[in-house]
Each structure stands twice: as structure tokens, then as C-alpha cells.
Amino acid sequence: MSAQHPRRRAATRAAVASAATLAALAGLVYAPDAMGTGTGTTVTAGPAVTANDGARVVSETWLGDRTVDLQIQSPAVGKTVPTRVLLPEGWSADADRTWPVLYLLHGGGDDYDSWTRETDIEEFMAGRDVITVMPSAGRTGITAKWQDGKDYVTFQADELAQLLQRGYRAGTDRAVGGISTGGYAAFALAAQRPGTFDAAASYSGILHTQFPGVPTLLTAILAREGLLAGALWGYPFLSWSTWQANNPYNQVEKLRGTSLYISAGSGLLGSAGDLLGEGLESALWPSTQAFAQRLSSLGIPAQTHFYSGGSHNWQYFNREFERSWPMLAEALGLPA
């Protein structure tokens, strides 16, 4: 093995040190103040459709004219999974047209309601001709097939997509974006289901899960939810091939042809007045740079926005989502 360049060694040491420090703080960074799910005004049965494996919507809770929470019985996950949907103006279940679909994925310590709780996504999407869907991936926000058999990849990419097409007039044009672990999920879904998504966007996402220090951080996220380090893909150094198969960095060729957006901040301490969030953003910065460099080396185009400072919080996530919207809209065949 050749010796590392001094700057690369320093970056690696910094990543490891930052991740180790943040391991103890992950719960503070990832936990929102509230987990409200809203108060439903009308509860109805779901449409009489099923996915190929029998998944079905068991209930709808309408929070307004355009916002509905679905409870989906998922054979892939083995339980009922909540999903929030924002419907476009003019939508109806018996329309003679379909709409493109935008998936927005949450991060660790959050859930399917986080985008509507933390951002103005409902107002932003008003007047935009797209179905916006926000599925749960459990409290870690990691869309993956877990060691215990829970398969959120199949739930989101197959079951949910089929139910939206068969019961909610969804078309086949899809894009996906996510924050933090949801940024990982956006790129993992696009890589593991090539052709399912026309575009993928990551906002401060975890895009290289085997970069030095990142397995430690993922282990801390699991520990925060009372899960063992091996609950996701097995213990990192005992199940390295499984980690590789689920690492977007090692699956980048499968992203060729998908429109990509990557954003992240350097998280310089003290720049945003949020030391925990800035520290986490700093810890992820080297791995995000490594991922972008790999794309470039393979000639896979991506739109990137790497900025100085910043923090791992919704202020920056929401800003970057709006910045990525023109790319997502183009992939969905919509005006920006």
C-alpha cells in the first residue's frame, strides 16, 4: 500500500477524530424538539389496490385539501409504515392524467412528517404540478435492507411506487432527495434500483459509508435508537462486502444517467452558531468530497454546491433543496 499524502492523512485523522467525538453527541444532533404528526380531520379507507407483493394502504388521514397521511401495510418491512403525501392542485383519484412524483426523505431522529414540520414545503409545492411523497424509514432514516429482514428499499422503491401509481394517479417520472441519512438513502435507492428515479439529490448526506470515521458515526446513530452496531449491515469489519454493496461510493456506476445534485458545507466551527451541527457537517465533509471526486474521475456528471461553513440543520437542508429544485424539476419534466 502506498503512503498517503500528508494532507490526506491529516484529513483522515480529522474525520476519525470528529466522528469519534460526535458519536457521543449524535443523539443531540439528530433529535428534533418535537415529533408532532398533525391532527387529522378526516380518516378514510385507502384505495382498493395492492402492490405486487400485497402491500396496501389501510387508511388515509386527510390533514387538509392537499395533505394526506397514509398508513401502508408493508410485507417488505413487516409492519404498517406511515407516509405523508402532498397532492398537486387539481388532483383527483379519477383524473384522466398522471403526475410525476418527488420523494423527500428524512434523516436520523426524524420521521415522515419532518419536511412539513421543519420547512415550508407545503407552500413551496403549491402550484407545482407534482405529487410529493415523504415515506418513513424508521427513526434512523436509513433506507436499507436490515439484518432483521426489514426492507425499506423494497418498500420505498417498489411497494410505495406501485401503490401511488395504482391508487393516486402517479406517473413513472420520479426524483428523490434527502437530508443526512436520507441523503444516503436517495443515492442508495437510485443506485440499487437503476432507472426508477430520474434524479437524486443529497443535502449533507452520508455518501461514502466506509470512509474512515463514518462507520463510527453510523454506529452512533444506531446506538441512539438502542440498536447494536451490526443491526444494519452486520459489524463493519466482519461484513465488509455487505457494507460495500450498500455504499453509494462503490455503486457509482449505477448512477450514470441519473441527474445528481450534491451539497454539503465545511462546517467550520463557530461559523453558524451551532457547534454540534457544525461539527457533524465537518465530520462528513471529507467523505462527501471523496464521493464527488470519484464521480468526476469516472466522468459521471453531477451538480454540486460545496460551501464554506454551514451546519447540519434544516436551515441549510431547506436552502439546498430549493437550490436543487430546477434540476429536479427538469428531470421530472416540469418548469422550474
KEKE-3310 file (N, C-alpha, C; in steps of 0.2 Angstrom, whole numbers, plus 5000, padded with zeros to 4 digits):
npx = (5004:5003:5011:5001:4997:5003:4992:4981:4982:4980:4967:4960:4963:4957:4944:4941:4943:4934:4922:4922:4921:4909:4901:4897:4888:4878:4865:4860:4862:4854:4841:4825:4815:4802:4790:4778:4763:4753:4735:4722:4709:4700:4697:4699:4696:4709:4713:4706:4718:4732:4750:4762:4767:4757:4756:4747:4736:4730:4723:4718:4723:4716:4724:4721:4716:4725:4735:4739:4740:4746:4743:4752:4752:4765:4773:4786:4793:4787:4777:4766:4768:4770:4767:4768:4759:4759:4748:4745:4738:4722:4722:4714:4707:4701:4706:4710:4723:4741:4753:4770:4782:4789:4800:4804:4816:4818:4830:4840:4833:4821:4806:4792:4785:4794:4798:4787:4785:4797:4800:4795:4788:4775:4770:4779:4778:4765:4755:4764:4766:4766:4767:4771:4780:4783:4790:4791:4807:4809:4817:4830:4832:4838:4837:4837:4840:4838:4847:4838:4828:4819:4815:4817:4821:4814:4801:4800:4805:4798:4785:4778:4779:4772:4759:4756:4755:4744:4734:4734:4736:4749:4763:4777:4788:4801:4809:4821:4825:4835:4840:4854:4855:4845:4849:4860:4850:4843:4853:4857:4845:4843:4854:4853:4841:4841:4836:4824:4822:4823:4831:4842:4845:4856:4857:4869:4872:4876:4887:4898:4900:4910:4921:4935:4930:4917:4909:4909:4901:4889:4887:4885:4873:4864:4866:4860:4846:4845:4850:4861:4878:4879:4866:4862:4870:4877:4892:4905:4918:4918:4908:4912:4910:4896:4894:4900:4892:4881:4886:4885:4897:4904:4895:4894:4894:4881:4874:4876:4869:4858:4852:4861:4862:4873:4876:4885:4892:4907:4907:4914:4919:4910:4905:4891:4885:4881:4887:4886:4880:4888:4900:4896:4893:4906:4913:4907:4911:4924:4921:4911:4917:4926:4917:4912:4923:4926:4915:4918:4931:4926:4919:4906:4893:4888:4879:4885:4886:4896:4900:4907:4908:4892:4880:4873:4859:4841:4839:4850:4847:4835:4837:4846:4838:4829:4838:4841:4830:4827:4835:4829:4816:4818:4821:4809:4802:4796:4792:4804)
npy = (4994:5011:5026:5038:5054:5069:5079:5071:5061:5070:5074:5062:5058:5069:5067:5055:5058:5068:5061:5051:5060:5065:5054:5053:5063:5062:5059:5072:5080:5074:5073:5080:5094:5091:5079:5080:5074:5080:5084:5074:5077:5070:5053:5040:5024:5016:5016:5003:4995:4985:4982:4973:4963:4962:4973:4987:5001:5005:5015:5032:5048:5063:5079:5091:5099:5095:5088:5072:5058:5042:5026:5012:4995:4985:4971:4970:4978:4972:4978:4991:5006:5023:5037:5053:5063:5075:5082:5088:5104:5102:5089:5073:5057:5050:5056:5059:5059:5058:5062:5067:5061:5066:5061:5064:5062:5059:5062:5055:5052:5058:5058:5054:5065:5076:5085:5093:5098:5105:5113:5125:5117:5113:5125:5129:5119:5122:5124:5119:5106:5092:5076:5075:5065:5058:5046:5036:5029:5023:5027:5030:5034:5027:5020:5004:4987:4978:4969:4961:4959:4969:4978:4992:4997:4990:4993:5007:5009:5000:4994:5006:5015:5007:5007:5021:5023:5015:5019:5033:5041:5043:5045:5038:5045:5050:5058:5059:5065:5069:5072:5071:5055:5052:5058:5049:5038:5043:5042:5029:5022:5026:5020:5006:5003:5005:5017:5018:5031:5047:5057:5062:5069:5075:5082:5087:5073:5056:5049:5041:5027:5020:5027:5033:5034:5036:5024:5023:5034:5030:5019:5026:5032:5021:5017:5027:5024:5013:5001:4988:4988:4980:4979:4985:4982:4971:4969:4981:4977:4964:4961:4967:4966:4967:4979:4986:4983:4991:5004:5019:5025:5014:5010:5019:5018:5014:5025:5032:5041:5046:5061:5071:5079:5086:5093:5101:5107:5114:5116:5124:5127:5138:5146:5146:5147:5135:5123:5109:5105:5110:5103:5090:5092:5095:5083:5075:5081:5077:5064:5067:5075:5065:5056:5065:5067:5054:5052:5062:5057:5046:5051:5054:5065:5078:5090:5101:5109:5115:5123:5135:5134:5133:5121:5106:5106:5111:5123:5124:5113:5115:5126:5121:5112:5120:5126:5115:5113:5117:5108:5095:5098:5099:5085:5079:5084:5096:5114:5125)
npz = (5000:4996:5003:5011:5005:5015:5017:5015:5025:5036:5034:5035:5048:5055:5051:5058:5071:5073:5070:5081:5092:5089:5090:5103:5104:5095:5097:5102:5090:5081:5086:5085:5092:5094:5089:5082:5073:5067:5067:5061:5050:5043:5042:5031:5022:5013:4995:4985:4981:4977:4980:4971:4979:4989:4997:5005:5006:5021:5028:5026:5032:5031:5031:5026:5011:5002:5009:5014:5026:5024:5030:5027:5025:5025:5018:5015:5025:5036:5044:5048:5039:5040:5029:5022:5010:4998:4988:4971:4966:4958:4958:4957:4962:4951:4940:4922:4919:4924:4937:4940:4952:4967:4979:4996:5008:5025:5039:5052:5068:5065:5055:5044:5044:5045:5035:5032:5045:5048:5037:5023:5014:5010:5006:4996:4987:4982:4968:4960:4949:4954:4963:4980:4990:5006:5014:5028:5036:5047:5063:5061:5049:5038:5023:5019:5017:5032:5044:5051:5042:5039:5025:5019:5006:4996:5001:4998:4985:4977:4983:4988:4976:4967:4973:4973:4960:4956:4964:4966:4955:4951:4940:4930:4931:4941:4955:4968:4984:4999:5016:5026:5033:5025:5013:5010:5008:4997:4986:4987:4984:4971:4965:4968:4962:4948:4935:4941:4947:4940:4944:4958:4974:4986:5002:5013:5014:5019:5009:5007:5015:5020:5022:5032:5049:5046:5048:5062:5065:5060:5068:5080:5077:5076:5089:5097:5094:5102:5095:5090:5084:5073:5068:5056:5043:5047:5057:5054:5050:5050:5040:5028:5014:5013:5017:5007:4996:4999:4999:4992:4986:4981:4972:4961:4947:4944:4945:4934:4921:4929:4935:4946:4961:4973:4989:5002:5017:5024:5037:5047:5063:5073:5063:5061:5073:5079:5086:5088:5076:5066:5069:5065:5052:5048:5050:5040:5029:5022:5017:5008:4999:4994:4988:4978:4970:4965:4957:4947:4942:4935:4926:4928:4927:4939:4948:4959:4975:4986:5000:5011:5029:5037:5043:5050:5049:5047:5042:5032:5025:5019:5012:5002:4996:4989:4981:4973:4966:4952:4945:4949:4944:4930:4928:4930:4921:4922:4924:4931)
capx = (5000:5007:5010:4996:4999:5002:4986:4976:4982:4978:4960:4958:4964:4952:4937:4941:4943:4927:4917:4923:4919:4902:4897:4893:4883:4874:4858:4858:4862:4848:4834:4821:4812:4795:4788:4771:4761:4747:4729:4719:4702:4695:4700:4695:4700:4713:4710:4706:4723:4738:4756:4764:4768:4751:4756:4741:4735:4725:4719:4721:4721:4717:4725:4719:4714:4731:4739:4736:4744:4744:4746:4753:4754:4771:4776:4794:4795:4784:4773:4762:4773:4767:4769:4764:4759:4756:4745:4745:4731:4718:4722:4708:4708:4699:4708:4712:4730:4745:4758:4777:4782:4795:4801:4808:4817:4820:4836:4840:4829:4816:4801:4789:4782:4799:4799:4782:4786:4803:4801:4789:4787:4768:4769:4784:4775:4758:4755:4769:4762:4770:4765:4777:4779:4788:4789:4795:4812:4811:4820:4837:4831:4842:4833:4841:4838:4842:4849:4832:4824:4816:4817:4814:4822:4808:4795:4800:4806:4793:4778:4775:4779:4766:4753:4755:4753:4738:4728:4734:4737:4756:4766:4783:4794:4802:4815:4822:4830:4835:4844:4858:4855:4840:4854:4862:4845:4842:4858:4857:4839:4844:4859:4850:4835:4843:4830:4817:4822:4827:4836:4843:4848:4858:4858:4873:4871:4881:4888:4903:4898:4916:4926:4937:4926:4909:4906:4908:4896:4883:4886:4882:4866:4861:4866:4855:4840:4845:4852:4868:4881:4878:4859:4861:4873:4882:4898:4908:4924:4916:4903:4914:4907:4889:4894:4902:4886:4876:4889:4885:4903:4906:4890:4893:4892:4874:4871:4877:4862:4854:4854:4863:4864:4876:4878:4887:4896:4913:4905:4919:4916:4908:4903:4884:4882:4878:4893:4885:4878:4894:4904:4894:4895:4914:4915:4905:4914:4929:4919:4907:4922:4929:4912:4912:4929:4925:4911:4922:4936:4923:4916:4899:4891:4884:4878:4887:4886:4900:4900:4911:4904:4886:4878:4869:4852:4836:4840:4854:4844:4829:4840:4849:4833:4826:4843:4841:4823:4827:4837:4824:4810:4819:4821:4803:4798:4792:4795:4807)
capy = (5000:5017:5030:5043:5061:5072:5082:5066:5059:5074:5074:5056:5059:5074:5064:5050:5062:5071:5056:5049:5065:5066:5048:5054:5069:5060:5060:5079:5082:5071:5073:5086:5095:5088:5074:5080:5071:5083:5081:5073:5080:5065:5047:5036:5018:5018:5014:4996:4992:4982:4982:4966:4958:4963:4979:4991:5007:5003:5021:5039:5053:5070:5084:5097:5098:5093:5084:5066:5053:5035:5020:5007:4988:4983:4965:4971:4980:4968:4982:4997:5011:5029:5041:5059:5064:5082:5081:5095:5107:5099:5082:5069:5050:5048:5061:5056:5060:5056:5067:5065:5060:5068:5058:5068:5058:5062:5060:5051:5055:5061:5054:5056:5072:5081:5090:5098:5102:5109:5118:5127:5113:5113:5132:5129:5114:5124:5127:5114:5100:5086:5073:5075:5059:5058:5040:5034:5024:5022:5033:5031:5037:5024:5016:4999:4980:4977:4962:4958:4957:4975:4980:4999:4999:4987:4997:5014:5009:4995:4994:5013:5017:5004:5010:5028:5023:5012:5022:5040:5044:5044:5043:5034:5050:5051:5060:5058:5069:5068:5075:5067:5048:5052:5059:5042:5034:5045:5039:5021:5020:5027:5015:5000:5002:5009:5018:5020:5038:5051:5062:5060:5075:5074:5088:5085:5066:5051:5046:5036:5024:5016:5032:5032:5038:5036:5018:5025:5039:5026:5015:5030:5034:5015:5016:5032:5021:5007:4996:4986:4991:4975:4978:4987:4978:4967:4973:4984:4974:4957:4961:4972:4965:4969:4987:4989:4983:4996:5010:5023:5026:5008:5009:5025:5017:5013:5031:5035:5043:5049:5068:5071:5085:5085:5099:5100:5113:5113:5116:5127:5128:5144:5150:5146:5147:5128:5119:5102:5104:5112:5098:5085:5094:5095:5076:5072:5084:5073:5058:5069:5076:5059:5054:5069:5066:5048:5053:5066:5053:5041:5055:5054:5072:5080:5097:5101:5115:5114:5129:5136:5135:5129:5117:5100:5108:5112:5130:5123:5107:5118:5131:5117:5109:5125:5127:5110:5112:5117:5101:5090:5099:5097:5078:5077:5087:5102:5120:5127)
capz = (5000:4995:5008:5010:5005:5021:5018:5015:5031:5041:5033:5038:5056:5057:5051:5063:5077:5073:5071:5087:5096:5088:5092:5110:5103:5089:5099:5102:5084:5077:5089:5085:5099:5094:5084:5080:5067:5065:5069:5056:5050:5040:5041:5027:5020:5007:4989:4984:4976:4981:4976:4968:4985:4993:5001:5003:5011:5026:5030:5024:5036:5027:5036:5023:5005:4998:5013:5017:5028:5023:5034:5022:5027:5020:5019:5015:5031:5041:5049:5045:5038:5038:5023:5021:5003:4996:4981:4967:4964:4953:4958:4959:4961:4945:4934:4916:4918:4930:4939:4942:4959:4971:4986:5000:5013:5032:5042:5059:5074:5062:5053:5038:5045:5047:5030:5033:5051:5048:5031:5020:5008:5008:5002:4990:4981:4980:4961:4956:4946:4956:4969:4984:4995:5012:5017:5034:5035:5054:5067:5059:5042:5034:5019:5018:5020:5038:5046:5054:5037:5037:5019:5017:4999:4993:5002:4995:4978:4974:4986:4988:4969:4964:4976:4971:4953:4956:4968:4967:4948:4950:4934:4931:4931:4949:4958:4976:4988:5006:5021:5031:5032:5019:5008:5009:5005:4990:4981:4988:4981:4964:4963:4969:4958:4942:4931:4945:4948:4935:4948:4965:4977:4993:5006:5018:5015:5020:5003:5007:5022:5023:5023:5039:5054:5045:5051:5069:5066:5059:5074:5085:5075:5078:5097:5099:5094:5105:5091:5090:5078:5067:5066:5049:5038:5051:5060:5048:5048:5049:5035:5024:5007:5013:5018:5000:4992:5001:4999:4986:4984:4977:4967:4957:4940:4943:4945:4927:4918:4933:4936:4953:4965:4980:4993:5009:5020:5028:5044:5051:5070:5075:5058:5060:5079:5080:5087:5086:5069:5063:5070:5061:5045:5046:5050:5034:5023:5018:5014:5003:4994:4991:4983:4972:4966:4962:4951:4942:4939:4931:4920:4929:4929:4945:4950:4966:4979:4992:5003:5017:5035:5037:5049:5049:5051:5042:5038:5026:5021:5015:5007:4997:4992:4985:4976:4968:4963:4945:4942:4950:4940:4924:4927:4931:4915:4925:4924:4937)
cpx = (5004:5006:5005:5000:4998:4995:4980:4976:4979:4970:4957:4958:4958:4945:4936:4939:4936:4922:4917:4920:4911:4898:4893:4888:4878:4866:4856:4858:4855:4841:4831:4818:4805:4794:4781:4769:4755:4741:4724:4712:4697:4699:4696:4699:4704:4710:4711:4711:4728:4744:4757:4764:4762:4751:4750:4740:4729:4721:4723:4718:4722:4718:4723:4717:4719:4735:4736:4741:4742:4747:4746:4756:4759:4773:4783:4796:4793:4780:4770:4767:4769:4770:4765:4765:4756:4754:4744:4738:4728:4718:4715:4710:4706:4701:4710:4719:4734:4750:4764:4777:4789:4795:4806:4809:4820:4827:4835:4837:4823:4811:4798:4786:4787:4799:4793:4782:4792:4804:4795:4787:4780:4767:4773:4781:4768:4759:4760:4766:4765:4767:4771:4775:4784:4787:4794:4801:4814:4815:4827:4837:4835:4838:4838:4837:4842:4843:4843:4827:4820:4819:4814:4816:4816:4802:4795:4800:4800:4786:4775:4774:4773:4759:4751:4752:4746:4732:4728:4737:4744:4759:4773:4789:4795:4808:4815:4827:4830:4841:4848:4858:4850:4844:4857:4857:4843:4847:4858:4851:4840:4849:4857:4844:4836:4837:4824:4817:4826:4832:4836:4847:4850:4860:4862:4872:4877:4882:4893:4903:4905:4922:4928:4933:4919:4906:4905:4902:4889:4882:4883:4875:4862:4860:4860:4848:4840:4847:4859:4871:4880:4871:4858:4863:4878:4888:4903:4914:4923:4911:4905:4911:4900:4889:4896:4896:4881:4879:4888:4891:4906:4901:4889:4891:4885:4870:4872:4870:4857:4856:4855:4864:4867:4878:4880:4891:4902:4912:4910:4916:4916:4905:4895:4881:4879:4883:4892:4884:4884:4899:4903:4895:4902:4916:4913:4909:4919:4926:4914:4912:4925:4924:4912:4918:4929:4920:4915:4927:4933:4919:4908:4897:4887:4884:4880:4887:4890:4902:4904:4906:4898:4886:4874:4862:4847:4836:4844:4850:4839:4832:4843:4844:4830:4831:4843:4835:4824:4830:4832:4818:4812:4819:4814:4798:4794:4796:4799:4804)
cpy = (5006:5021:5036:5050:5064:5075:5077:5063:5063:5074:5068:5056:5064:5071:5059:5053:5065:5066:5053:5053:5065:5060:5049:5059:5067:5061:5067:5082:5080:5072:5080:5088:5092:5083:5074:5077:5075:5080:5080:5075:5075:5059:5042:5029:5020:5015:5006:4993:4989:4982:4974:4961:4959:4969:4983:4996:5005:5009:5027:5044:5060:5075:5091:5094:5094:5088:5078:5061:5046:5031:5014:5000:4985:4976:4965:4973:4976:4972:4987:5003:5018:5033:5047:5061:5071:5081:5088:5097:5104:5092:5079:5061:5047:5052:5056:5057:5058:5062:5064:5065:5063:5065:5063:5064:5061:5059:5056:5055:5059:5056:5057:5063:5078:5087:5095:5102:5107:5114:5120:5123:5113:5120:5131:5124:5117:5127:5123:5108:5093:5083:5072:5070:5059:5052:5039:5029:5022:5028:5034:5035:5033:5019:5010:4992:4978:4970:4958:4957:4963:4977:4987:5001:4996:4991:5004:5014:5005:4996:5001:5016:5014:5006:5017:5028:5020:5015:5030:5044:5046:5041:5039:5039:5051:5054:5059:5063:5068:5071:5070:5060:5048:5054:5053:5038:5036:5042:5032:5019:5020:5022:5008:4998:5007:5010:5020:5027:5042:5056:5060:5066:5073:5080:5086:5077:5062:5047:5041:5033:5021:5021:5032:5037:5038:5030:5020:5030:5035:5022:5020:5032:5027:5015:5021:5029:5014:5000:4994:4988:4986:4975:4980:4982:4973:4972:4975:4979:4966:4956:4966:4972:4968:4977:4989:4988:4988:5003:5014:5024:5020:5007:5015:5024:5016:5019:5035:5036:5046:5056:5068:5078:5083:5092:5097:5106:5110:5113:5119:5129:5136:5149:5151:5146:5141:5123:5112:5101:5105:5106:5092:5086:5093:5087:5073:5075:5080:5068:5061:5072:5070:5056:5058:5068:5059:5049:5057:5061:5048:5045:5055:5061:5073:5087:5097:5108:5114:5121:5129:5137:5130:5124:5111:5101:5110:5118:5128:5118:5111:5123:5127:5114:5114:5126:5121:5109:5112:5111:5096:5091:5097:5089:5076:5080:5093:5108:5122:5132)
cpz = (5000:5001:5006:5010:5012:5022:5019:5022:5036:5040:5036:5045:5058:5057:5056:5070:5078:5074:5078:5093:5096:5090:5099:5109:5098:5091:5099:5095:5080:5080:5088:5091:5099:5088:5082:5073:5064:5067:5063:5056:5048:5039:5036:5025:5014:5001:4988:4979:4980:4977:4974:4974:4990:4998:5000:5008:5015:5028:5027:5030:5033:5032:5032:5016:5001:5002:5016:5020:5027:5028:5029:5026:5022:5022:5019:5022:5037:5046:5045:5045:5036:5033:5022:5013:5002:4989:4978:4967:4958:4953:4960:4958:4954:4939:4928:4914:4924:4931:4941:4949:4962:4978:4990:5007:5020:5034:5049:5064:5071:5059:5047:5038:5045:5041:5031:5040:5051:5042:5029:5014:5006:5003:4996:4985:4979:4973:4957:4955:4948:4962:4973:4989:5000:5016:5024:5033:5042:5057:5064:5052:5037:5030:5017:5019:5026:5039:5048:5049:5035:5031:5017:5009:4995:4994:4998:4987:4974:4977:4985:4981:4966:4967:4974:4964:4952:4959:4969:4961:4948:4943:4935:4931:4939:4950:4965:4979:4995:5010:5025:5029:5026:5013:5005:5005:4998:4985:4982:4984:4973:4961:4963:4965:4952:4937:4934:4946:4943:4938:4955:4968:4984:4996:5012:5020:5017:5014:5002:5014:5024:5023:5031:5044:5053:5048:5059:5070:5065:5065:5079:5084:5077:5086:5100:5099:5098:5101:5091:5084:5072:5065:5058:5044:5041:5053:5054:5046:5048:5043:5029:5017:5007:5014:5011:4996:4993:5001:4993:4983:4979:4972:4962:4950:4939:4943:4938:4924:4922:4935:4944:4955:4972:4983:5000:5011:5023:5035:5049:5058:5071:5069:5058:5067:5082:5081:5085:5079:5064:5063:5066:5054:5043:5046:5043:5028:5019:5014:5008:4997:4990:4986:4977:4967:4962:4956:4945:4939:4935:4926:4921:4931:4935:4946:4958:4969:4986:4994:5010:5023:5034:5043:5046:5052:5046:5039:5032:5022:5016:5010:5001:4993:4987:4979:4971:4964:4955:4942:4943:4945:4933:4923:4927:4925:4917:4924:4930:4941)
residu = (MET:SER:ALA:GLN:HIS:PRO:ARG:ARG:ARG:ALA:ALA:THR:ARG:ALA:ALA:VAL:ALA:SER:ALA:ALA:THR:LEU:ALA:ALA:LEU:ALA:GLY:LEU:VAL:TYR:ALA:PRO:ASP:ALA:MET:GLY:THR:GLY:THR:GLY:THR:THR:VAL:THR:ALA:GLY:PRO:ALA:VAL:THR:ALA:ASN:ASP:GLY:ALA:ARG:VAL:VAL:SER:GLU:THR:TRP:LEU:GLY:ASP:ARG:THR:VAL:ASP:LEU:GLN:ILE:GLN:SER:PRO:ALA:VAL:GLY:LYS:THR:VAL:PRO:THR:ARG:VAL:LEU:LEU:PRO:GLU:GLY:TRP:SER:ALA:ASP:ALA:ASP:ARG:THR:TRP:PRO:VAL:LEU:TYR:LEU:LEU:HIS:GLY:GLY:GLY:ASP:ASP:TYR:ASP:SER:TRP:THR:ARG:GLU:THR:ASP:ILE:GLU:GLU:PHE:MET:ALA:GLY:ARG:ASP:VAL:ILE:THR:VAL:MET:PRO:SER:ALA:GLY:ARG:THR:GLY:ILE:THR:ALA:LYS:TRP:GLN:ASP:GLY:LYS:ASP:TYR:VAL:THR:PHE:GLN:ALA:ASP:GLU:LEU:ALA:GLN:LEU:LEU:GLN:ARG:GLY:TYR:ARG:ALA:GLY:THR:ASP:ARG:ALA:VAL:GLY:GLY:ILE:SER:THR:GLY:GLY:TYR:ALA:ALA:PHE:ALA:LEU:ALA:ALA:GLN:ARG:PRO:GLY:THR:PHE:ASP:ALA:ALA:ALA:SER:TYR:SER:GLY:ILE:LEU:HIS:THR:GLN:PHE:PRO:GLY:VAL:PRO:THR:LEU:LEU:THR:ALA:ILE:LEU:ALA:ARG:GLU:GLY:LEU:LEU:ALA:GLY:ALA:LEU:TRP:GLY:TYR:PRO:PHE:LEU:SER:TRP:SER:THR:TRP:GLN:ALA:ASN:ASN:PRO:TYR:ASN:GLN:VAL:GLU:LYS:LEU:ARG:GLY:THR:SER:LEU:TYR:ILE:SER:ALA:GLY:SER:GLY:LEU:LEU:GLY:SER:ALA:GLY:ASP:LEU:LEU:GLY:GLU:GLY:LEU:GLU:SER:ALA:LEU:TRP:PRO:SER:THR:GLN:ALA:PHE:ALA:GLN:ARG:LEU:SER:SER:LEU:GLY:ILE:PRO:ALA:GLN:THR:HIS:PHE:TYR:SER:GLY:GLY:SER:HIS:ASN:TRP:GLN:TYR:PHE:ASN:ARG:GLU:PHE:GLU:ARG:SER:TRP:PRO:MET:LEU:ALA:GLU:ALA:LEU:GLY:LEU:PRO:ALA)
# end
